[in-house]
């Protein structure tokens, strides 16, 4: 298949492109990066090309989509500049609206949207804008959409365990906001497998599938696991709700927003699901203990993550 991808230059996109390339798909990645200037950020895979496109310019987008059999949209941000949700809507809603218009004009029907667990729920602009993008797809009569809603994604190069490892590296104790928030982390390899499978799996058209891992943890437990995976002795201090709100409000003004008021609002809803779409697709979800230590702990020539060693992918999950 000829597939056009947006937002595929990040963590999930790199893993997905490796899989699609190995399957023989032709992939065109639309990016606002100039490939020559940002080559160090863009992975090279057979059958994958990068094209600098302004998604806000209809003519550019329509040219980039010519000849495509389907579209996969992975665009997502965790925080916006400023407040009010305009940044989230610009990142999550506007590109989907533009892609739908271009696809309908060109007769491209297949569309896979990588959304987020709990999209449309709560009061965070992140979740509400993700939900608004989903609604646009469901109401587009000429689009055969499949919406995938992954929980927090872990895997080599992730921004979850690696971020907490970076915070824990230099401090003996860490004050943690929203420690009781419940999460069901999902392995990037399982999200990639689900996405690739849905391309040809017409039974998923019109479906919204939650993608979650096999275990539920609190954020407090996950941060403590990060320290143990690294072999560090650290103390994690669980902040009460009022202090969590205060920490988020202060972090709103820190460059890069490592935590924000919108993140706080997102964490008020447990990122878990009783219905795992991975099982519907015949994928047995992998647990963290089989994977995370392999990329957080110092590597040896004998230690590889399942992403690096394909033979690891089919091994049974330890009990």
C-alpha positions in Angstrom: 0.0 0.0 0.0 1.0 3.6 -0.5 0.5 5.3 2.9 0.8 8.9 3.8 1.7 9.6 7.5 1.5 12.8 9.5 3.2 13.3 12.8 5.4 10.2 12.2 8.8 11.8 13.1 8.5 11.1 16.9 8.8 8.1 19.2 5.7 6.1 17.9 6.2 7.1 14.3 9.8 5.8 14.2 8.7 2.4 15.4 5.7 2.4 13.1 7.8 3.3 10.0 10.3 0.5 10.7 7.4 -2.0 10.8 5.6 -0.6 7.7 8.9 -0.5 5.8 9.6 -4.1 6.7 6.1 -5.1 5.5 6.9 -3.6 2.1 4.5 -0.6 2.3 5.5 2.6 0.5 5.4 5.4 3.1 5.4 9.2 2.6 5.9 11.1 5.8 4.6 14.7 5.8 6.7 16.9 8.0 7.4 20.6 8.6 11.1 19.7 8.9 13.5 20.2 6.0 15.1 16.7 5.6 18.6 18.0 4.9 18.5 20.4 7.8 17.0 17.9 10.3 18.3 14.6 8.9 19.6 13.5 12.3 15.9 13.5 13.5 14.5 11.5 10.6 15.1 7.8 10.4 15.9 6.2 7.0 14.0 3.1 6.1 13.5 1.4 2.7 10.4 2.7 0.9 10.0 5.7 3.2 10.3 9.3 1.9 10.0 12.6 3.8 8.2 15.5 2.3 8.1 19.0 3.7 4.5 20.1 3.6 2.5 22.9 5.2 -0.8 21.1 6.2 -2.5 24.5 6.3 -2.0 25.0 2.5 -4.6 22.9 0.8 -2.8 22.7 -2.5 0.4 21.4 -0.9 -1.5 18.8 1.1 -3.5 17.6 -2.0 -0.3 17.2 -4.0 1.3 15.2 -1.2 -1.7 12.8 -0.9 -1.8 12.0 -4.7 -1.8 8.3 -5.3 -2.2 7.3 -1.6 -4.2 4.3 -0.6 -4.6 5.5 3.0 -3.6 8.0 5.7 -2.3 7.5 9.2 -2.4 10.5 11.5 -0.2 10.5 14.6 0.0 14.2 15.3 -0.1 14.9 19.0 1.3 17.3 21.6 1.2 16.9 25.4 1.3 20.6 26.2 0.6 23.9 24.4 2.1 27.3 24.5 0.0 29.5 26.6 -3.4 28.5 27.8 -7.0 28.1 26.6 -6.7 25.2 24.3 -6.0 27.0 21.0 -2.6 25.2 20.7 -4.2 21.8 21.2 -6.9 22.5 18.7 -4.3 23.7 16.2 -2.3 20.5 16.6 -5.1 17.9 17.0 -8.2 19.3 15.2 -7.0 21.5 12.3 -4.8 18.9 10.7 -7.6 16.3 10.8 -10.0 18.7 9.2 -7.5 19.5 6.5 -6.7 15.8 5.9 -10.4 14.9 5.6 -11.0 17.6 3.1 -8.1 16.5 1.0 -8.9 12.8 1.2 -12.5 13.4 0.2 -11.4 15.5 -2.8 -9.0 12.8 -4.0 -11.2 9.8 -3.2 -8.9 8.4 -0.4 -11.1 6.6 2.0 -8.9 4.7 4.5 -7.9 6.7 7.5 -6.3 5.6 10.8 -6.3 8.1 13.6 -4.0 7.6 16.6 -6.0 9.3 19.3 -5.7 8.9 23.1 -7.4 6.9 25.8 -10.3 9.0 27.3 -10.4 11.3 24.3 -13.4 13.7 24.7 -13.7 13.2 28.4 -13.0 15.5 31.3 -11.9 19.1 31.2 -8.3 19.0 29.8 -7.8 20.7 26.5 -5.6 17.8 25.4 -8.4 15.2 25.8 -11.2 17.5 24.5 -9.2 18.3 21.4 -8.5 14.7 20.7 -12.2 14.0 21.1 -13.1 16.8 18.7 -10.8 15.3 16.1 -12.5 11.9 16.5 -15.9 13.5 16.0 -14.8 15.1 12.8 -13.7 11.7 11.4 -16.9 9.9 12.5 -19.0 12.5 10.8 -17.1 12.4 7.5 -19.3 10.3 5.2 -16.6 9.6 2.6 -14.0 8.4 5.1 -13.4 4.8 6.3 -11.9 5.6 9.7 -10.4 3.4 12.4 -9.6 5.3 15.7 -7.0 3.8 18.0 -6.8 5.1 21.5 -3.5 4.0 23.2 -2.8 4.4 26.9 0.6 5.7 28.0 3.0 4.1 25.5 6.3 2.6 26.7 9.3 1.3 24.7 12.8 2.1 23.7 13.1 5.8 23.4 9.8 6.6 25.2 9.1 9.9 26.9 7.5 8.3 30.0 9.9 6.0 31.8 12.9 7.8 30.3 11.6 11.2 31.5 11.1 10.0 35.1 14.5 8.3 35.0 16.0 11.7 34.0 14.2 13.3 36.9 15.3 10.7 39.4 18.9 10.6 38.3 20.0 13.7 40.2 17.6 13.8 43.2 17.3 11.6 46.3 13.6 12.3 46.6 10.9 13.3 44.1 7.6 15.1 45.0 5.0 13.5 42.7 1.7 15.1 41.7 -1.4 13.0 41.2 0.3 9.9 42.6 -3.0 7.9 42.7 -3.8 8.4 39.0 -4.2 4.9 37.5 -2.6 3.9 34.2 -2.5 0.8 32.0 0.7 1.3 30.0 0.9 -0.3 26.6 4.0 -1.4 24.7 4.9 0.5 21.5 5.3 -2.8 19.7 1.7 -3.7 20.4 0.5 -0.3 19.2 2.5 -0.6 16.0 1.2 -4.1 15.4 -2.4 -3.0 15.9 -1.9 0.0 13.5 -0.3 -2.1 10.8 -3.0 -4.7 11.1 -5.8 -2.3 10.8 -4.7 -1.1 7.4 -5.9 -4.2 5.8 -8.5 -5.3 8.4 -11.7 -3.9 7.0 -13.6 -5.2 10.0 -12.1 -2.4 12.0 -13.6 0.3 9.8 -15.9 2.6 11.9 -14.5 1.1 15.1 -12.8 2.9 18.0 -10.4 0.6 19.8 -8.7 1.2 23.2 -5.2 -0.1 23.3 -3.9 -0.9 26.8 -1.4 -3.2 28.5 -2.2 -6.2 30.7 -1.6 -4.4 34.1 -2.9 -1.4 35.9 -0.7 0.7 38.2 -0.8 4.0 40.0 1.5 6.7 38.9 3.3 6.4 42.2 3.9 2.7 41.5 5.2 3.4 38.1 7.7 6.0 39.3 9.0 3.7 42.0 9.3 1.0 39.3 11.4 3.3 37.3 13.9 3.7 40.2 14.0 0.0 40.7 14.5 -0.7 37.0 17.5 1.7 37.2 18.8 0.1 40.4 18.5 3.3 42.3 17.4 4.0 45.9 15.0 6.9 45.7 12.1 8.3 47.8 9.0 9.3 46.0 6.8 11.7 48.0 3.1 11.5 47.1 1.6 15.0 47.0 -2.0 15.6 48.1 -4.4 16.9 45.6 -4.1 20.6 46.6 -0.3 20.5 46.3 -0.6 18.7 43.0 -2.6 21.6 41.7 -0.1 24.1 43.0 2.8 22.2 41.4 1.0 22.1 38.1 0.2 25.8 38.3 3.9 26.6 39.0 5.1 24.3 36.2 2.9 26.2 33.7 5.6 28.9 33.7 8.6 26.5 33.4 10.1 26.4 29.8 9.0 23.3 28.1 6.2 22.6 30.6 7.4 19.3 32.1 4.1 19.3 33.9 1.1 21.6 33.5 -2.4 22.4 34.7 -3.7 20.6 31.6 -1.7 17.5 32.5 -3.2 17.7 36.0 -6.7 17.8 34.6 -5.9 14.8 32.3 -4.7 12.8 35.3 -8.1 13.3 37.0 -9.4 10.5 34.8 -7.9 7.1 35.1 -6.1 6.1 31.9 -7.5 2.5 31.9 -9.9 0.5 29.9 -12.0 -2.6 30.6 -12.1 -3.5 26.9 -8.7 -4.0 25.2 -8.8 -3.6 21.5 -5.5 -5.5 21.2 -7.3 -8.7 22.2 -9.9 -8.1 19.5 -7.1 -7.9 17.0 -5.5 -11.1 18.2 -2.6 -9.4 19.9 -1.5 -10.5 23.3 -0.4 -7.4 25.1 3.1 -7.4 26.6 3.8 -6.3 30.2 6.4 -3.8 31.3 8.6 -6.1 33.4 9.5 -8.0 30.3 10.6 -4.9 28.4 11.3 -1.7 30.3 14.4 -3.0 32.3 16.0 -3.9 29.0 16.2 -0.3 27.8 16.5 1.6 31.2 19.2 -0.6 32.6 22.8 -0.3 31.1 22.9 -2.4 27.9 25.3 -5.2 27.2 26.0 -6.9 23.9 23.8 -9.7 25.2 20.8 -7.5 26.1 18.4 -6.2 23.5 14.9 -4.9 23.6 12.2 -6.7 21.6 12.2 -3.7 19.2 15.9 -4.4 18.5 15.7 -8.2 18.5 12.8 -9.4 16.4 13.1 -12.9 17.8 12.0 -11.5 21.2 8.6 -10.3 19.9 7.0 -13.7 20.0 8.3 -14.9 23.4 5.8 -15.5 26.1 5.1 -12.8 28.7 6.5 -13.9 32.0 4.0 -14.5 34.8 
